């Protein structure tokens, strides 16, 4: 089991992309712990891999990942920080 953290910041967003990314991470078992910061306290390696694959897919093409959302055309990810380590 791993403990995992994801932190990101988006420039030019009206909140719709941030909210969509939050929903994606929460569906994968992450909990919001701060502004743009999420933690999964105990996740299997395989599940983390699947969650991050979905996350990176959404990062690479937000409009395709969230077709029912109106994503601002100028929205872009400022930074993404991911950390995982063994549960102690």
C-alpha positions, 0 to 999 in steps of 0.5 A: 500500500502507498500513501499518495499526494497530488498537488496542482495549480491551474492558470486562467481557470474560472473554477470549472477545470479545477472543480472537474479535476477535484471530482476526478481525484475524489472518484479515485479515492483522494481527499482534498487536504488544501487548495489544489492538494489531495491525499490518498492515505492507503492506495494499492499500486495498481489503483494509483497507476489507474488513477494517475493514468486518468489524471494525466489523460485529463491534463493532456486534453481537459475538453475531451476528459470533461465534455459536458464542462465549459473549460476556459480555452486559456486554462493551463496547468501551472504546476503538478506535484505528485508524491507517493511512498510506502504507508508507515 
